[in-house]
Amino acid sequence: MMRILGIETSCDETAASVVALDDAGTPQILSNVVYSQIDDHAAFGGVVPEIAARAHVEALDGIVATALAEAGTVLGDIDGVAATAGPGLIGGLIVGLMTAKAVAAAAGKPLIPVNHLEGHALTARLTDGLEFPYLLLLVSGGHTQIILVRGVGDYERWASTIDDALGEAFDKTAKLLGLPYPGGPNVEKQALAGDPSRFAFPRPLRGEARLDFSFSGLKTAVRQAATAIAPLSRQDVCDICAAFQLAVTETLVERVGRSLARFRGEFPTIGEPALVVAGGVAANKAIRTALEELCAGRSMRLVAPPLALCTDNAAMIAWAGIERIRARMTATDAMTFTPRSRWPLDEDAAPLIGSGKRGAKA
């Protein structure tokens, strides 16, 4: 049995996990410990990098010890240490990767630096045993991408946001409306009591042949609507949230639908193609339901890992380490690997520039 210790510190969750793979190729999550820093950042309405890095320093040793204890194992029993090495907040990445190097060196075990996005991309193989190739919709606070997953280390970016990530748009909308952090769950909660037809928000890039996303214009429309009727009542907030969430959902369905059609065209022999949705925004029930209906209408399968494995966690990092070991894709110079705040899955994808923001591959 192979056992890998995973460490994740790319943003505001401090996480460690032990994932095992038995001789029959069956994976098992032996432990998955996550310490959320939400309370540390709530007063600021978003993640403060310096606070996040310090919290990782204070918590990580204890989180690793707890993960090993819950897995009923010790360092001598593990076969490697996988750690997120990018992309993300550089301070947190340094804490996690340096800790992983120390643990690997002390235990005499190999180190596997892991791309955080690859962790998301491969989670469906841990939870559902999904075969390659498949399509990935990654929607989180820092990323909104559609990626063709051909195999371990073999990715092609089909679409990305030209401005704000979807999770960022949720958080900024929540802050504008005076809702607490984290914004996504609170916007979703308020939307349940709102009238989505009251405000006619735009569906950015709708009808365009390109597959990319844009959310800055939608965010601007929300701000203009809120300013026009200020001061806002509770019902005003609920209605804006409902209209915003509907606009986001319909935009995703239209954009993703085009990608599904392309996938069908490029892989016509696959009987039931799969769309995998991952990232924190994948926890939104309205979005999940809309994607389920979209895939059902295209005779495709929607694979949405459990919510605990959609948001940042170390089990996906440990599993990515296992996948790389099985594919013989571990680096001989891993102990000299440096953290990367930007690290695209598709190294060949051209950077996108939109809304005055500099191009970024990650």
Beta strands, then each sheet from edge to edge (+ up, - down):
strand 1: 2-8
strand 2: 13-21
strand 3: 27-36
strand 4: 80-86
strand 5: 111-115
strand 6: 134-139
strand 7: 144-151
strand 8: 154-160
strand 9: 274-278
strand 10: 301-303
strand 11: 352-354
strand 12: 357-360
sheet 1: 3+ 2- 1+ 4+ 5+
sheet 2: 8+ 7- 6+ 9+ 10+
sheet 3: 11+ 12-
end
